[in-house]
Amino acid sequence: MSVPTLCRIATTLSLSTDYILFGKQEKKEKLSVFKALSPMVESVAHSQLPYLESVLKAVISAMNHKDDK
């Protein structure tokens, strides 16, 4: 597969070329998610952070509970 073709496929599917070539790389994906979430968390007022933490804990707990079924 040529490089331009790979780039077109990656763009069309909204995937990274690394993902297409090497498959899922969970650690790298989690890091990119953390980088995306960081500005959102930083935009929350300091006084509102406990609420955000509660919401995140509830969502994560619900997702983990769903995976257990």
N, CA, C and O of each residue as an XYZ file, in Angstrom:
276
protein
N       0.851     -1.169      0.000
C       0.000      0.000      0.000
C       0.897      1.232      0.000
O       1.846      1.325      0.779
N       0.587      2.161     -0.872
C       1.399      3.373     -0.949
C       1.033      4.335      0.188
O      -0.056      4.259      0.757
N       1.949      5.226      0.499
C       1.743      6.201      1.563
C       0.543      7.105      1.287
O      -0.273      7.302      2.186
N       0.399      7.667      0.074
C      -0.780      8.504     -0.186
C      -2.098      7.747      0.003
O      -3.071      8.306      0.509
N      -2.123      6.482     -0.402
C      -3.332      5.677     -0.234
C      -3.625      5.471      1.246
O      -4.769      5.600      1.682
N      -2.609      5.157      2.001
C      -2.763      4.975      3.442
C      -3.277      6.254      4.092
O      -4.161      6.198      4.947
N      -2.745      7.386      3.705
C      -3.182      8.669      4.255
C      -4.635      8.960      3.911
O      -5.383      9.469      4.746
N      -5.034      8.640      2.693
C      -6.432      8.857      2.284
C      -7.371      7.961      3.086
O      -8.435      8.402      3.522
N      -6.981      6.719      3.277
C      -7.797      5.791      4.067
C      -7.917      6.296      5.505
O      -9.006      6.306      6.080
N      -6.788      6.714      6.078
C      -6.791      7.208      7.458
C      -7.690      8.424      7.597
O      -8.447      8.532      8.562
N      -7.614      9.326      6.651
C      -8.438     10.532      6.682
C      -9.911     10.179      6.536
O     -10.752     10.686      7.278
N     -10.216      9.329      5.600
C     -11.608      8.941      5.352
C     -12.221      8.260      6.566
O     -13.378      8.512      6.902
N     -11.459      7.405      7.221
C     -11.979      6.659      8.361
C     -11.751      7.374      9.699
O     -12.162      6.874     10.746
N     -11.107      8.524      9.666
C     -10.761      9.264     10.896
C      -9.957      8.388     11.854
O     -10.219      8.345     13.056
N      -8.982      7.700     11.294
C      -8.093      6.850     12.080
C      -6.663      7.308     11.865
O      -6.334      7.913     10.844
N      -5.821      7.013     12.839
C      -4.415      7.336     12.647
C      -3.774      6.276     11.755
O      -4.231      5.134     11.703
N      -2.735      6.661     11.071
C      -2.016      5.682     10.243
C      -1.371      4.615     11.120
O      -1.282      3.456     10.715
N      -0.921      4.988     12.313
C      -0.361      3.999     13.239
C      -1.388      2.932     13.586
O      -1.070      1.744     13.641
N      -2.625      3.368     13.820
C      -3.685      2.406     14.152
C      -3.919      1.450     12.993
O      -4.078      0.248     13.202
N      -3.942      1.973     11.780
C      -4.159      1.120     10.609
C      -3.009      0.130     10.443
O      -3.230     -1.041     10.134
N      -1.796      0.598     10.646
C      -0.630     -0.267     10.441
C      -0.371     -1.230     11.591
O      -0.018     -2.387     11.364
N      -0.544     -0.756     12.839
C      -0.106     -1.533     13.998
C      -1.239     -2.011     14.899
O      -1.005     -2.795     15.819
N      -2.448     -1.557     14.650
C      -3.565     -1.974     15.483
C      -3.708     -1.103     16.713
O      -3.075     -0.055     16.844
N      -4.551     -1.565     17.600
C      -4.885     -0.805     18.800
C      -3.677     -0.695     19.730
O      -3.001     -1.682     20.020
N      -3.428      0.514     20.180
C      -2.364      0.765     21.147
C      -2.997      1.535     22.303
O      -3.014      2.766     22.310
N      -3.510      0.800     23.269
C      -4.352      1.355     24.315
C      -3.692      2.480     25.104
O      -4.329      3.501     25.361
N      -2.441      2.319     25.491
C      -1.787      3.354     26.293
C      -1.732      4.683     25.543
O      -1.996      5.741     26.114
N      -1.391      4.616     24.273
C      -1.285      5.823     23.464
C      -2.654      6.482     23.315
O      -2.768      7.706     23.362
N      -3.694      5.661     23.135
C      -5.046      6.182     22.993
C      -5.509      6.840     24.281
O      -6.129      7.903     24.242
N      -5.218      6.229     25.420
C      -5.609      6.821     26.698
C      -4.911      8.145     26.902
O      -5.515      9.090     27.408
N      -3.656      8.232     26.519
C      -2.924      9.484     26.664
C      -3.572     10.584     25.837
O      -3.682     11.722     26.294
N      -3.999     10.255     24.630
C      -4.637     11.276     23.799
C      -5.979     11.697     24.386
O      -6.363     12.860     24.269
N      -6.690     10.780     25.007
C      -7.956     11.126     25.658
C      -7.692     12.053     26.842
O      -8.405     13.038     27.034
N      -6.674     11.741     27.629
C      -6.332     12.606     28.762
C      -5.956     14.007     28.285
O      -6.319     15.004     28.908
N      -5.228     14.067     27.181
C      -4.861     15.376     26.630
C      -6.091     16.144     26.173
O      -6.137     17.368     26.302
N      -7.080     15.451     25.644
C      -8.311     16.104     25.194
C      -9.161     16.551     26.384
O      -9.805     17.599     26.328
N      -9.166     15.768     27.448
C      -9.974     16.105     28.627
C      -9.361     17.217     29.465
O     -10.082     17.975     30.115
N      -8.061     17.319     29.456
C      -7.365     18.283     30.303
C      -7.865     19.716     30.142
O      -8.141     20.362     31.153
N      -7.998     20.248     28.923
C      -8.502     21.618     28.796
C      -9.927     21.777     29.320
O     -10.295     22.829     29.842
N     -10.726     20.715     29.172
C     -12.099     20.783     29.680
C     -12.099     20.890     31.202
O     -12.831     21.695     31.777
N     -11.276     20.075     31.842
C     -11.201     20.099     33.307
C     -10.635     21.433     33.775
O     -11.108     21.995     34.763
N      -9.641     21.936     33.083
C      -9.029     23.210     33.464
C     -10.008     24.378     33.332
O      -9.842     25.398     34.001
N     -11.018     24.243     32.486
C     -11.979     25.328     32.291
C     -13.024     25.395     33.404
O     -13.758     26.378     33.506
N     -13.094     24.361     34.233
C     -14.072     24.321     35.325
C     -13.559     25.156     36.494
O     -12.387     25.084     36.861
N     -14.455     25.944     37.066
C     -14.084     26.761     38.229
C     -13.643     25.850     39.372
O     -14.194     24.767     39.570
N     -12.650     26.303     40.112
C     -12.091     25.515     41.218
C     -13.189     25.064     42.188
O     -13.160     23.938     42.684
N     -14.132     25.926     42.448
C     -15.203     25.594     43.387
C     -16.133     24.501     42.850
O     -16.860     23.875     43.622
N     -16.117     24.268     41.534
C     -16.984     23.271     40.910
C     -16.305     21.916     40.728
O     -16.959     20.946     40.345
N     -15.005     21.840     40.998
C     -14.269     20.590     40.792
C     -14.818     19.407     41.591
O     -14.848     18.296     41.063
N     -15.255     19.597     42.842
C     -15.832     18.445     43.561
C     -17.053     17.858     42.843
O     -17.254     16.643     42.856
N     -17.861     18.710     42.221
C     -19.027     18.224     41.478
C     -18.591     17.432     40.253
O     -19.149     16.377     39.954
N     -17.600     17.944     39.554
C     -17.079     17.247     38.382
C     -16.534     15.880     38.793
O     -16.770     14.882     38.113
N     -15.812     15.843     39.898
C     -15.262     14.576     40.380
C     -16.378     13.582     40.687
O     -16.265     12.403     40.351
N     -17.446     14.043     41.318
C     -18.580     13.169     41.632
C     -19.233     12.616     40.369
O     -19.569     11.434     40.295
N     -19.405     13.479     39.386
C     -20.013     13.049     38.132
C     -19.133     12.019     37.437
O     -19.625     10.995     36.964
N     -17.840     12.287     37.376
C     -16.926     11.348     36.720
C     -16.908     10.003     37.431
O     -16.901      8.958     36.780
N     -16.901     10.018     38.766
C     -16.922      8.765     39.518
C     -18.187      7.975     39.215
O     -18.137      6.757     39.048
N     -19.323      8.666     39.142
C     -20.593      7.994     38.863
C     -20.595      7.390     37.461
O     -21.040      6.258     37.270
N     -20.099      8.141     36.485
C     -20.072      7.650     35.100
C     -19.137      6.451     34.985
O     -19.494      5.448     34.368
N     -17.964      6.540     35.562
C     -16.995      5.439     35.488
C     -17.539      4.202     36.205
O     -17.388      3.081     35.719
N     -18.162      4.408     37.342
C     -18.760      3.291     38.065
C     -19.839      2.624     37.231
O     -19.908      1.396     37.173
N     -20.684      3.421     36.584
C     -21.747      2.875     35.738
C     -21.162      2.102     34.557
O     -21.664      1.034     34.206
N     -20.115      2.630     33.948
C     -19.490      1.934     32.819
C     -18.863      0.623     33.273
O     -18.974     -0.389     32.581
N     -18.207      0.632     34.425
C     -17.592     -0.595     34.938
C     -18.656     -1.615     35.294
O     -18.473     -2.811     35.071
N     -19.780     -1.146     35.852
C     -20.872     -2.055     36.203
C     -21.468     -2.677     34.945
O     -21.810     -3.859     34.935
N     -21.593     -1.884     33.890
C     -22.137     -2.377     32.613
C     -21.231     -3.465     32.044
O     -21.720     -4.453     31.498
N     -19.902     -3.290     32.169
C     -18.950     -4.281     31.651
C     -19.011     -5.587     32.415
O     -18.660     -6.636     31.876
N     -19.462     -5.540     33.692
C     -19.519     -6.743     34.510
C     -20.655     -7.675     34.106
O     -20.627     -8.861     34.433
N     -21.648     -7.154     33.403
C     -22.823     -7.975     33.038
C     -22.535     -8.890     31.885
O     -23.413     -9.641     31.459
